[in-house]
Amino acid sequence: MTSPLTTPADPSSVVRWTPRLWGTLLVLCAAMFLDALDVSMVGVALPSIGADLGLSTSTLQWIVSGYILGYGGLLLLGGRAADLLGRRQVFLVALGVFAVASLLGGLVDSGPLLIASRFIKGLSAAFTAPAGLSIITTTFPEGPLRNRALSIYTTCAATGFSMGLVLSGLLTEASWRLTMLLPAPIALIALAAGLKLLPRSAREKDHNGYDIPGAVLGTASMLLLVFTVVQAPESGWASARTLLSFLAVAVLLTVFVLVERRSPGPLVRLGVLRSGTQIRAQLGAMAFFGSYVGFQFLVTLYMQSLLGWSALHTALAFLPAGALVAVSSTKVGSIVDRFGTQRLIPAGFALMVVGYALFLGVDLNPGYAAAILPSMLLIGAACALVFPSLNIQATNGVDDHEQGMVSGLLNTSVQVGGAIFLAVVTAVVTAGAPENATPQAVLDSYRPGLVVVTAIAAAGLLITLTGLRTPRRPQRSVVVVKSTVQEAERVTVRD
């Protein structure tokens, strides 16, 4: 449906958001907030979980890795399922599963059951994340309106990640089970609101059947890739097990590509990846999240193991970066409108490189304001620019019936990049671990890892700088948005 539109004398965009449209966005933001919250909350609680359930260090690792395995392994399938089965339906069912798994995770009394609940939560997040992003990109028209919505949406992820660190430090003081149970009521509230607010989406009708072989191969290859990367530091990167696993991944991916090229309704339409803009967005997402996860891992070890800071003290040290992202959320959309993603993404990566490089100079007696805070603020500013811009760049110019697929690809790049580069950073630090573990020797062993983190961000900068060679075509839009019981109506008029 469309609405009559009168173009005003002012050529700038005119946008009216109804309360229902705001409600739709808030439901989607709540799910993204929970995904990020769940990832960051668990790390601080691991020592308490291990002591209470009697778990070894290797078993504790799988409480984190189980979530990553389910999330990263099924994102491609989750994104395409949203296109084929209906975005609203997939999102709500997966959100309900997430709530139940959160409840179970807080009540179990054994390590294997806890790991199983974490895997199920990751699996459900693999469906809510691409479905939620594709609901936004199909509800909000491309241009200033979508840019604003995506900047708010991605800000919720960064805010959830930052708040998760602080909340976990507080809740773990009472019981680690509270960190597992907290997402359950939030997810149930979001589910109830989503049933009333989310616009109904029709299933894709002309999809040429379901790509069952592609779904099996794509899921198997991603699961095996994430599993291999997670296990490599423990098994050894040059071990026969690791090398054979990587070989199996290569074989599965090769067969997957062959199947997708011949399938009439592929899980991933490979033609999407012929776009330089799309390739830069996917590689940029890998470098962005991979470098940040590696940085957070090393800095957490530095603050708690070497400086003796508490979990809460460490979380508060990271808080300025998250606070900066949250404060800037309402402004990022207009900045993207003015400068374009092809300029903002390299600018954000440049800030990241400087922030990481500055942290290389820390010692065993740092002054927070002089030695740590500048890096946190630069990295926070970088996250505020890069993450929303990557989401906008990846989804712009993509047909509605493929938005779920592209959203799944982008989230896969984020998760796989995080898993791979964290494993690389861990391997570098482990290889340089000193025999004489004095505090200074341990700090010196962390520096090569920080150099790798900086190099990953620099690689992201170089990759995204190639986008500046593509001329940006100016576009002005006038958008009127209405909301009905069924869906958000929109009309776009372009010069």
PyMOL commands that set and color helices and strands:
alter all, ss='L'
color gray80, all
select helices_A, chain A and resi 19-53+57-85+87-107+111-139+144-174+176-181+183-197+212-235+240-262+270-274+276-306+311-327+329-339+341-359+368-395+400-431+439-469
alter helices_A, ss='H'
color red, helices_A
select strands_A, chain A and resi 477-483+488-494
alter strands_A, ss='S'
color yellow, strands_A
deselect
rebuild
show_as cartoon
